[in-house]
Amino acid sequence: MSKKINSDQLIRTDNKSSETVVLLGNGAVENGWGPLRNVLDKWIVADKNIPDIVQNLRRRNSEAFHQLSILSYKYKIHRGYHFAQWTRSKNGSKNGMSIADTEKEGLASQIQGFLTLRDAIANEYKKDQAKLALRESKVINSLIGTNARFITTNWDNTLWNSNRFKNVVHLHGRCDFSDSLVFPTELVIEDTAFDLGPFVEDLKGTSEKFQKLVKRTYRYGSMHPLIEAHVKASEWIGSAKRLIVWGYSLGDYDADISALIATYSTRSKELIVINPDPYAFQRTVALTSIVKAFHHNPELKTTTRLI
């Protein structure tokens, strides 16, 4: 069921200044992969002929977002195909014929499949919220301090439900609002803002139920709050003196976070990476070289914390 969402349901702030911004990923949350893993295990059918070593690889937490990226992309491709066929049928008619029902049904089927997956993930995170908690320690707490700002792409409410965290931005939505959830490979700002208008215009004359399906899949009710969340995150990182990257591997599916780091790494900042994987630090620092090609003499202090 779709819920209308406002920006204050993705952004919480006490409007006090802070020099520290924490970019918090799923790896910073105890059992954070569990809900997603549970859903994927039901959606991805195991082939009995696949060797155990491959099956074990598929169940790694690091593979979960990769698998979700593939599912998300699959639905996107099929939605695009059916919509293109649908539009071609409409624009190519010479006698005012209506849109082909078969293409409309195909599009509706793909949209419904995508929404069912999104709702399932949101519900699983809500159901398992009590099992989720930050992987805190005295060392981590001392690094973060008491007045840090948190930016996360996580869908759970671990930060949001705690009164300890006064400044939180959810870039990819929250599980309380399934329509706000952003999957890997989805580009909210570009795809939604520019494609939604003409798409909805083409829906005129179709059933109200079908219009709601399309509006839900393109986050018609949460587009602006999600964009405002990205704007607020950029403001916070831009003014920060200390940037802590906690629980991110910075793979291809972390494009939003990677872009934020690369964009603002030329300013005078201390960069701290909290991750047991030493390559996570190397990938984080490597992002700074993207911007170095365009700016001279960036002042960047880098520190690694393997915790």
C-alpha positions in Angstrom: 0.0 0.0 0.0 1.4 3.4 -1.0 2.0 6.1 1.6 2.5 9.7 0.9 5.9 10.9 2.2 7.3 14.3 3.2 10.9 15.4 3.4 10.8 15.4 7.2 10.3 11.7 7.0 13.7 11.3 5.3 15.5 14.2 6.9 15.9 15.0 10.6 18.0 17.8 11.9 18.4 20.0 14.9 19.9 22.7 12.7 23.1 22.8 14.8 26.4 23.0 13.0 28.7 20.0 13.0 32.2 19.4 11.7 31.7 15.6 11.4 29.6 13.7 8.9 29.2 9.9 9.0 28.4 8.1 5.8 26.8 4.9 7.2 26.3 1.8 5.1 24.8 -1.6 5.7 28.1 -3.0 7.0 27.8 -0.8 10.1 24.6 -2.5 11.2 24.6 -5.8 13.0 22.4 -8.3 11.1 21.8 -5.5 8.5 22.0 -7.9 5.6 19.5 -10.4 7.1 16.2 -9.0 5.9 17.5 -8.5 2.4 19.0 -11.9 2.3 15.7 -13.5 3.5 13.8 -11.9 0.6 16.4 -12.7 -2.0 16.5 -16.4 -0.9 12.8 -16.6 -1.8 13.1 -14.7 -5.1 16.2 -16.4 -6.5 15.4 -20.0 -7.2 18.4 -22.3 -6.4 19.5 -24.6 -9.2 20.3 -28.1 -7.8 23.0 -28.5 -10.5 25.0 -25.5 -9.3 28.1 -26.5 -7.3 28.1 -25.8 -3.6 31.0 -23.4 -3.9 28.8 -21.2 -6.2 25.8 -21.4 -3.9 27.9 -20.4 -1.0 29.3 -17.4 -3.0 25.7 -16.3 -3.7 24.9 -16.2 0.0 27.7 -13.9 0.9 26.5 -10.6 2.2 28.7 -8.8 -0.3 26.7 -10.4 -3.2 23.3 -9.4 -1.9 23.3 -5.9 -3.5 24.8 -7.3 -6.7 21.9 -9.8 -6.9 19.3 -7.1 -6.1 20.9 -4.9 -8.8 20.3 -7.6 -11.4 16.7 -8.0 -10.3 16.1 -4.3 -10.4 17.7 -4.0 -13.8 15.7 -6.9 -15.1 12.4 -5.2 -14.2 13.7 -1.9 -15.6 14.5 -3.4 -19.0 11.2 -5.2 -19.3 9.2 -2.1 -18.2 11.0 -0.1 -20.8 10.4 -2.6 -23.5 6.7 -2.9 -22.9 6.3 0.9 -22.5 8.1 1.5 -25.8 5.9 -1.1 -27.6 2.9 0.5 -26.0 3.9 4.1 -27.1 4.7 2.9 -30.6 1.3 1.3 -30.9 -0.3 4.6 -29.8 1.8 7.0 -31.9 1.7 4.7 -35.0 -2.0 4.4 -35.2 -3.7 6.1 -38.2 -7.3 5.6 -37.2 -7.2 6.6 -33.5 -6.9 3.0 -32.3 -6.4 2.6 -28.6 -3.1 1.4 -27.0 -2.6 -2.4 -27.5 -4.1 -4.1 -24.5 -1.4 -6.9 -24.6 1.4 -4.3 -24.2 -0.5 -2.6 -21.4 -0.9 -5.9 -19.6 2.8 -6.7 -20.1 3.8 -3.4 -18.6 1.4 -3.8 -15.7 2.8 -7.2 -15.0 6.4 -6.0 -14.8 5.4 -3.1 -12.7 3.5 -5.3 -10.3 6.5 -7.7 -10.0 8.8 -4.8 -9.2 6.4 -3.3 -6.6 6.0 -6.7 -5.0 9.7 -7.1 -4.5 10.0 -3.6 -3.1 7.2 -4.1 -0.7 8.6 -7.5 0.4 12.0 -5.9 1.3 10.4 -3.0 3.1 8.2 -5.4 5.2 11.1 -7.7 6.0 13.1 -4.8 7.3 10.2 -3.5 9.4 9.6 -7.0 10.8 13.3 -7.6 11.7 14.0 -4.1 13.0 14.4 -5.3 16.6 17.3 -7.6 15.5 19.3 -4.7 14.0 21.8 -2.5 15.9 24.9 -0.4 15.1 28.2 -2.2 15.5 29.5 0.3 18.0 32.6 0.3 20.1 34.5 2.8 22.3 36.9 3.5 19.5 34.2 4.1 17.0 32.2 6.3 19.4 35.2 8.4 20.2 35.8 8.9 16.4 32.3 10.0 15.8 31.7 12.1 18.8 28.3 13.3 20.1 27.1 15.8 17.5 27.8 14.1 14.2 25.5 14.2 11.2 24.6 10.8 9.6 23.9 10.2 5.9 22.8 6.6 5.0 21.5 4.6 2.1 20.2 2.0 4.5 16.5 1.2 4.5 16.2 0.2 8.1 15.2 2.5 11.0 18.2 1.9 13.2 19.2 5.5 13.2 15.8 7.0 12.8 14.2 5.2 15.8 17.0 6.4 18.2 16.8 9.7 20.0 20.7 9.7 20.1 20.9 10.7 16.5 19.6 14.2 16.0 20.8 14.7 12.4 19.9 11.9 9.9 19.4 11.8 6.1 18.1 8.7 4.3 19.2 9.0 0.7 17.5 5.8 -0.5 14.3 6.0 1.5 13.0 4.1 4.6 11.3 0.8 5.1 8.2 2.6 6.6 7.5 4.0 3.1 8.1 1.2 0.6 7.6 3.6 -2.4 10.6 5.6 -1.3 13.0 2.6 -1.4 15.7 3.1 -4.0 17.4 0.0 -5.4 21.0 -0.4 -6.7 21.2 0.7 -10.4 18.3 3.1 -10.0 18.9 6.8 -10.6 16.2 8.6 -8.7 17.0 12.2 -9.7 17.6 11.7 -13.4 15.2 8.9 -14.2 12.2 10.0 -12.1 12.4 13.8 -12.5 12.7 13.8 -16.2 10.8 10.7 -17.3 7.8 10.8 -15.0 5.9 13.8 -16.6 5.5 12.5 -20.1 5.0 9.0 -18.8 2.0 10.0 -16.7 0.6 12.1 -19.6 0.5 9.0 -21.7 -1.6 7.2 -19.1 -4.6 9.4 -19.7 -7.5 7.3 -20.7 -6.3 4.2 -18.9 -7.8 2.7 -15.7 -7.2 4.4 -12.4 -5.7 1.2 -11.0 -3.1 1.1 -13.8 -2.2 4.8 -13.3 -1.5 4.1 -9.6 0.8 1.2 -10.5 2.9 3.4 -12.8 3.0 6.3 -10.3 4.1 3.9 -7.6 7.0 2.4 -9.5 8.3 5.8 -10.4 7.9 7.1 -6.8 5.4 9.8 -7.8 4.7 10.6 -4.1 8.3 10.5 -2.9 10.3 12.0 -5.7 10.7 15.5 -4.2 11.5 14.3 -0.6 14.2 12.0 -2.1 15.7 14.9 -4.1 15.7 17.1 -1.0 17.5 14.4 0.9 20.3 14.4 -1.7 20.5 18.2 -1.5 20.7 18.2 2.3 23.4 15.5 2.2 25.5 17.6 -0.2 25.2 20.6 2.1 26.3 18.6 5.1 29.3 17.0 3.4 30.3 20.3 1.7 30.6 22.1 5.1 32.1 19.2 7.0 35.8 19.1 8.1 35.7 15.4 9.0 34.2 12.7 6.9 33.8 9.2 8.3 32.9 6.4 5.9 31.5 3.5 7.9 30.3 0.1 6.5 30.6 0.8 2.8 32.5 -1.3 0.3 32.0 1.4 -2.3 31.1 -1.0 -5.1 29.2 -0.1 -8.2 25.9 0.0 -6.3 27.3 2.7 -3.9 27.3 5.3 -6.7 25.5 8.0 -4.7 28.0 7.8 -1.8 31.0 7.5 -4.1 29.9 10.6 -6.0 29.5 12.6 -2.8 33.0 11.6 -1.6 34.5 12.4 -5.0 32.8 15.7 -5.3 33.7 17.1 -1.9 37.1 15.5 -1.3 39.0 18.6 -2.6 38.1 20.5 0.5 40.2 20.5 3.6 38.9 17.4 5.4 40.0 14.5 7.4 38.8 11.2 5.8 38.4 8.2 8.0 37.3 4.8 6.8 35.9 2.2 9.3 35.9 -1.1 7.5 37.8 -4.4 8.2 38.5 -4.7 4.4 41.7 -2.7 3.6 40.6 -2.4 0.0 37.6 -0.3 1.2 40.1 2.4 2.3 42.0 2.2 -1.0 38.7 2.5 -3.0 37.7 5.5 -0.9 40.9 7.4 -1.5 40.9 6.4 -5.1 37.7 8.4 -5.5 39.5 11.6 -4.6 41.7 11.3 -7.7 38.6 11.6 -9.9 38.2 15.2 -8.8 41.9 15.9 -8.6 42.0 15.8 -12.4 39.9 19.0 -12.4 41.1 20.8 -9.3 44.7 21.8 -8.3 46.3 21.1 -4.9 43.4 19.5 -3.0 43.9 19.5 0.7 42.9 16.1 1.9 44.0 14.3 5.0 43.4 10.6 4.9 43.4 8.2 7.8 42.4 4.6 7.9 40.9 2.8 10.8 40.6 -1.0 10.4 38.0 -1.9 13.0 
